[in-house]
């Protein structure tokens, strides 16, 4: 079966880890790199890669990972590389430089996601792309509502961004219209987990970040209002892409989240296996 024509969306999967700083989860799983840790019977990075490869909106794919990781030896990766659709590039010492290096010679728009976003789906990728294009975004940030995350699994996430119109979780996926819109990447030079380390907002945005932190802590303003303030700060149109599938917000960082993700994957596989039987009974 041939793939539908792509919209030309490039996807970058960030799979690297800091040199000289062993990853606790990778160590616990007995692998050198977190992206190669087994999740539901296959290497972590293969889960988002499969979703990306199956999405009709996606053209080319780039994976950024430490040189010598061995990712290229996996049959699924080798097959996509042989087709010319996938490029594997060596990650740099920090997140921002890894992104800039990986997208140096690709076409935009680019969707940036991470290897531990194992519950990403082709449908979610299309939702992000649709929301970004419909909103005329320079940058789109994928989010999921608290109620949808917990519906996917009651232990899906512990922390959420609070706004006046609800609580949301980050889905580790960012849509970038053009190379000139990469300025917000500086927010992630020291890491992007603002729920765990809110002082990073202040460091990235200065005094404006202090006010954003107060609004965040007390749930002042809606999500749309927050995005408009950030848009004004960066002189870019930043829009939220709120996904219908809350499972996308469940990333794998430790044993608890691994068990949660594997439970969701198992439920999906069971549902998919049951579908042909239901159709045959009709």
N, C-alpha and C positions, 0 to 999 in steps of 0.2 A: 504494500500500500504506500503510495507516494505521499510525502509531506505537503501540506498546504503551503502556498507561498508565504515567506516570512515578511514581516513588516520592517525588517532590518534592525531589530533590537539586538544589541550585543549584551551578553551577560558575563560579568566578572565574578568568579567564585573565589573568595579569599580563604585560603587554606593554610597559610603559613603560621609559624609561631616564632617567638623571639629567640634569636641565637643565644646560646649560653644560659638560657633560663628554662630548665626542664618543665614541661607542662604536667601538673599534678594528675590530671585525668589520664593523659597518655601513659604516665608511669603506672597508674593503677591498672590500666588495661594491657600493660605489657608491650606497648609499641613506642617507637621513637617519636612519632608525630601524631598529634590528636586527630588530624584529618583521616588517619588510617585506622583509628580505633574501630573495632567491630560494633556495629549497631544493627540489630535484627539480622545478623548473618552476613553482612557485607560492610566494607569499609565506609566509614562515616561520609566521606566526600562523595561517594557514589549515589547517595540518596538525592541531594539537591541536583547533582549532575544529570541524573535520569529525568528529573522533573523539567529541567531546563531544556534538555535535548528533545523532549516530547512536546514542548510548547510551540504551537504554530507561529507565534509572534517572534520567535528567536531565530536569528541568523547565526552569527558566530559566537563562540564561547571561549573564554580565557579562564584558566585556573592559575592562581598565584600561590606557590608553595616553595618551601625551602629547597635549594638545590640538593640533589642526591636523596630525595625523600623516598624514591621508589614508586611514586604514584603512577609514573608513566608505564610501569610494568603491568599494571592491572589490565586485564583484557578489555574491559569496557572503555577505559581511557585510551588504550592503544587503537581500538577500532575507530573511535571518534577522531583521533589524531590522523589516522590513515585516510579518513574521508576528507580531511582538510578543514573540518568544521571546528576543531578544538585546538587551541594552542596552550601549552603549559610554559609558564615563565617563572623565573626564580624570584622569590619574594625578597624584599629589602629589610633592613634592620627594624624599621617602624612601619606602622600601618599606612600612614599617609604616603610615604615614598613608595610603598608597595603598590598602592592604587595608581599613583602617577606613572610609575614604570609600566604597569600592566596595560594601561589604556593609552600609552604613548602613540600607538599606531593602529588604533581601532576606529571604527565608525561609530558615531553617536546616533541616537541615544544609547546610554549604557545603564544597565541595571546591575548594581553591586549588591552581592549577597555573601553569605558565609557558609563554610563547609559544615558547621554545626547546626544549620537550619535544615534539619533532616526531614521535616514535615512539609517543606515547600512543595507545591503542586503546580502542574501546568496551568490550571485554572487560576491559581493565585497570581502567577506571573502575568497572565493576561489581564487580570483585574487591576494590578498595579499599573500596567502599561496603558490600559483604557482610562483609568482615573487621571493619570498624568497628562495624557493627550487631551482629554475632555476638559481638564482644568487649565490648559495652557501653561503647564508648569515648566519652570526651569529645573526644579528639584521636587521630587515627590518622596515622601517618607511613608513606608508601609507600617500600618498599625492594626491592632485587633482590639475590639472591645473586651473589657473584663469578662462580661457574661458569656461571650463567645469562646474565650480562652478556657474558662472553667467548664463550659459545656463540652468542650473537646476532651478535657480530663480535669477532675476536681483538684488535682495537684499540679496543674499545668504551669502556673507561675505564682510567685509569692509577692512580687512587687509590681506596682502599676503607676503610670503617670496619671495624676488626678487633675481633672478640669471640671468646670462648672457643669458641663453637659455629660459627664461620665468619666470613667477610668479606662485607660488604654495601655496596651503593652507594645513595645517595639518589636518588629518582626525581622530586624537585622537586614532589611532590604531597602535600597535607595536608588531611585530612578534619576538619572542625570541627562538633561536634554543636550547639552553641548559642553565642550572642553572648558569654556569660559565659566561654566556654572560649578566648577570644582572647588571654589573658594570655601564652602562650608566643610570641606574635608579636613580643614585644620582643626575643627572641633574634635576630631578623633585621633589627633597625633598622640595623645596620652591615653587613648581608649575611649569608647563611646558609652560606657555604662553609667549614665547620669543618675539613674535611680539609686545606684549603689554609692556613687561618688559625686554628689551634686555640686561640690566646689569646682568641678571642671567647667560647669556652666559659667561661673564667675570668671574663671581664668580665661575662657574662650571669648566671652562677650564683654568683659570689663564691667563697668558700673551697670550697663544695661542687663548684664547677666545676673547681677544681684537682684534687680527688680523681677526678672523672670523666675529666679529661685523663690522669691517670696510668693509670687502668684502660683507657682507650682505647689509649694508646700501647703497653701491654704485653699487650693482649688479655685482660684480667682480667674474668671474668664473662660471662654469656651476653647475647644481645640482649634476651631477656625480662627478665632481671635489671636491665639498664640502663634499660629502659622503666619498670620498677617504681620505680627510684630517682628518675627524673625525675617520675613520677606523684606521688611523695611530696613532692618539692620544690615542685611547682606546685599540689598539692592537686587534681589532675585525673587521670582515668584515661587514660594515654597508651599506645596499643598499636601494635605494628608491623603493617603490612599488607605481607606479603612476596609479591611478584608472581611469577607463573609465567613471564612474559615479561621476560627481562633487558634487552631492547632499550629498554624504557621509561626506563632509567637513562642512556641515551645522549642527551645534550642537545647543541645546536649552539652552540659558543662561539668556534670558530676554524676554519681551513681543514681541519685534520686531522679534527675531529669532523664537519664538513660532509660530507667525503668518506665517512666511515663511515656517517653517517645516510643519505646518498643511496644507498649500496650496499645498505643494509638495505631502504630503500623500493623500490628496483629489484627486489630479490629477492622482496619481497612482491607487487609488481605482476605479476611473472612467474608466481608461484605462483597468484595469483587468476585470471590469464588462462588458465592451464592447466587449472583446475578444470572449467570447462564442457566442455572437450574430453574430459576423462577421463569425465565423467558421460555425455556423448553416446556414448562408446564402450561403455558398459556395456549 
